[in-house]
Amino acid sequence: MDIQGKIIFASEVRGGVSQRSSASWQAQDFVIETHEQYPKKCCFTVFGEDRLKQFNLQVGEEVTVSVDIDAHEYQGRWFNDIRAWRVQRGVAPAGPQPAPASPYDAPVAAAPAYGASPVPGATPVNPVAGNPGAPAGDPMDDLPF
């Protein structure tokens, strides 16, 4: 999955030694903010000293980050793990995103003329009782007004 946006936060590099392999490791968390109408933030991790040096992410950079999303269970609770595996630099936003059309901004279709059928080809019905254009037995012609 790719996330495009601006790096707005970088944590301190953290590290340790693996209990299984006795190898040292490093990881750093970053937060990216998207350029949508309602910007979203996503925290992801870059794992490994080699990737940290290769990506060299800085706060304020415009990037596209490719991430893998996984979840793991710990003591009966589930946690998401979002890890970056590729970073592309210099990907600027495509300009302001157009706002989604509001139902109030949508064009309004013209209402059919009084007495005209809203369905093309159907017989027009005139709801006014006693009008010569009203079909016989029209259920609308018994209105009290």
N, C-alpha and C positions, 0 to 999 in steps of 0.2 A: 504494500500500500504506500502511496506517495502523499506527502503532506507538503504543501507549498506555503511559505510565509517568512516571517522575520523572527530571528532568534532574539528573545526578550530577556532571557535569564540563563546563566551558566553557574552551576554549583561548583564547589571545590572538588578537586579530584580526590577520590577515595581509593584506598587500596588495601591489600592484605595478602595473606598466604593461604593457598588452597590446602585444606586438611587432607584431601585425597592424594594430590600429586605433589604437594610441597612447592608448587610453582607460585610465583608472585603474580598478582593481578591488579589492574587499575580500571576504574570506571568513573564516568562523569555524567551528571544529569543536565539536560537542557530543556528549556520551554520554548516552543515555537507558537507564534500567533498567526492565524490565517488572515487572508484579506477578503473575507466574505462580508456581506452586508452586516451580519452579526458575527464578528470575529470569534473564533474558537481558539482555545489554548490547549496544547498537548505537551505533556512532559515525556521525554524519551531518554534513553540511556545509550551512551556510546561505551562499549565494553572492550577493553584491551588497549594496552599502551600503544601498539602499532596503529590502531584506528584513531586514537586520540591525536596522535601526531599527524597522521594522514589527513584527517578531516579538519583539524585546527579551527574549530568553530569559534566565532567571536560574537559577542552581543551586538546586535544591530545589523548583522548580515542578512541578506535576502537569499534564501536557499530553498531547494526542494530536497526533502529527506525521504529516503525509502526505508520503511520500517517493517519489522515482523512483530506481530502481536501474539502473545501467548499468555496463558494463565497457569498459576500453580496454587496448590492448596498447602496451607501451613496451619496446623492446630485447628482444623475445622473451618478455617476461613479461606476465601479465595482472593488472589491478588493478580492484577494484570501486570505483564512485563512487556514494555514496548522498547525494542532495541533497533537502533539505526544500523543499517548495513551498507548504505551508500548515501553520499551527499553530493548534490550538484550546486555549484555556486552561480551567482550572477543572474538568477532567474527572478526578474523583476515582476511585480504584479502587472496584470494585463490592464491596468487602469481601474477606475472605480467600477465595481460590479453593478449592473442595473438592478434596481429594486424590483422585487417580484410585483407583478401587477396586483393591485388591490381590487377587490370586487367592486369598489366604488369608482375606480378609474376605468373600468371596462366600458367599451362603447355600448350604448343602449340601443337595442333593435327597435325600430319604429313599431308602434302598436298598430294593429290592423284598424282600418276605418270602422266607424260605428256600423254595426250590422254586418260587416264583412266576416267571412269565415277565416279563422287563424290558420286553417289547413288549406293549402292550395288545391283547387279542384273540387272542394266540398261545397255543398249548397249553403249559401249564406242564411243565417238565422237572425231575424229581427226580434229582440226580446220585448218590444213594446206591444201590449195587447191591442188588438183591433187594427193593427197596421196591415195594409194590404200585402206587404211583402212577407209577413209571417206565415210559415207553413201551417197547415191545419193540424190540430192535435199537438201543437208545440207545448211542452211542459212549462215553458217559461211564460206563457200567456195568461196564467192565472194569478199573476202577481197583483197585490192589492193597490199598487200605484201605477 
